[in-house]
């Protein structure tokens, strides 16, 4: 949770706090991009849970999506991401994250 503690510097006192908290945060967007050597069904569960709870539900940031790139390594510690399509997916994700907002401009 040290990651979330860093957000307290942008918090302001809230006289009418939701969820029993005492602070409010500016409206921001957030996205979760992760890589991992393995690709087990549980690989990203804890990070996703923390992201959804802390950033989206508690702080109130707008979730812009997730890119979870598993299977990007091997037991020797050698990168394998170039053998996946995750680099292309990350590029596309970055290019389109705000495409709905900008579609009319």
C-alpha positions as CSV (number, residue, x, y, z in Angstrom):
1,X,0.0,0.0,0.0
2,X,3.0,2.3,-0.1
3,X,2.0,3.2,-3.6
4,X,-1.4,4.5,-2.5
5,X,0.2,6.5,0.4
6,X,1.9,8.6,-2.2
7,X,-1.5,9.9,-3.3
8,X,-2.2,11.6,0.0
9,X,-0.2,14.7,-1.1
10,X,-2.9,15.6,-3.6
11,X,-5.7,15.0,-1.1
12,X,-7.8,17.8,0.3
13,X,-9.9,17.9,3.5
14,X,-13.5,17.0,2.7
15,X,-16.3,18.4,4.9
16,X,-18.8,15.9,3.5
17,X,-16.7,12.7,3.1
18,X,-18.0,9.7,1.2
19,X,-17.3,6.2,2.6
20,X,-16.4,7.7,6.0
21,X,-13.1,9.0,4.8
22,X,-11.9,12.6,5.5
23,X,-10.2,13.5,2.2
24,X,-11.1,14.1,-1.4
25,X,-9.0,13.9,-4.5
26,X,-9.0,15.7,-7.8
27,X,-10.6,13.8,-10.7
28,X,-7.9,11.9,-12.6
29,X,-7.7,9.1,-15.0
30,X,-5.8,5.9,-14.3
31,X,-4.8,2.7,-16.1
32,X,-3.0,-0.4,-15.0
33,X,-0.2,-1.8,-17.2
34,X,1.7,-4.8,-15.8
35,X,4.2,-7.4,-17.1
36,X,5.2,-10.7,-15.5
37,X,7.4,-13.6,-16.4
38,X,4.7,-16.2,-15.7
39,X,1.1,-16.4,-16.8
40,X,-0.8,-18.2,-14.1
41,X,-4.4,-17.5,-13.5
42,X,-3.5,-15.7,-10.2
43,X,-0.5,-13.7,-11.4
44,X,-2.2,-10.3,-11.5
45,X,-5.0,-10.8,-9.0
46,X,-3.5,-8.9,-6.1
47,X,-2.3,-6.0,-8.2
48,X,-5.7,-5.8,-9.9
49,X,-7.6,-5.9,-6.6
50,X,-5.5,-3.1,-5.1
51,X,-5.9,-1.0,-8.3
52,X,-9.7,-1.4,-8.3
53,X,-10.1,-0.8,-4.6
54,X,-7.6,1.9,-3.9
55,X,-7.4,4.0,-7.1
56,X,-10.8,3.5,-8.7
57,X,-13.2,2.8,-5.8
58,X,-11.6,4.7,-2.8
59,X,-9.7,7.6,-4.5
60,X,-12.3,7.8,-7.3
61,X,-10.0,8.0,-10.3
62,X,-11.6,7.0,-13.7
63,X,-10.5,3.6,-14.8
64,X,-9.3,3.8,-18.4
65,X,-8.5,0.1,-18.6
66,X,-5.8,-2.6,-18.0
67,X,-3.2,-4.3,-20.0
68,X,-1.9,-7.4,-18.2
69,X,1.1,-8.9,-20.0
70,X,1.8,-12.4,-18.6
71,X,4.3,-14.9,-20.0
72,X,6.9,-12.3,-20.8
73,X,9.9,-14.1,-19.2
74,X,11.4,-17.4,-18.5
75,X,13.0,-19.2,-15.6
76,X,16.5,-17.8,-16.6
77,X,15.3,-14.3,-16.2
78,X,15.5,-13.7,-19.9
79,X,12.9,-11.4,-21.4
80,X,10.4,-13.0,-23.8
81,X,8.1,-10.0,-24.4
82,X,9.4,-9.7,-27.9
83,X,7.9,-13.1,-28.6
84,X,4.4,-12.0,-27.6
85,X,2.0,-9.4,-29.1
86,X,2.0,-7.3,-25.9
87,X,4.3,-4.6,-27.2
88,X,1.8,-4.0,-30.1
89,X,-1.1,-4.2,-27.6
90,X,0.6,-1.6,-25.3
91,X,1.2,0.7,-28.3
92,X,-2.4,0.4,-29.4
93,X,-3.7,0.9,-25.8
94,X,-1.7,4.1,-25.6
95,X,-2.9,5.4,-28.9
96,X,-6.6,4.6,-28.2
97,X,-7.0,5.3,-24.5
98,X,-8.7,8.6,-25.2
99,X,-9.9,7.9,-28.7
100,X,-13.6,8.0,-27.6
101,X,-13.2,11.5,-26.2
102,X,-11.3,12.7,-29.3
103,X,-13.5,11.0,-31.9
104,X,-15.3,14.2,-32.7
105,X,-12.3,16.5,-32.9
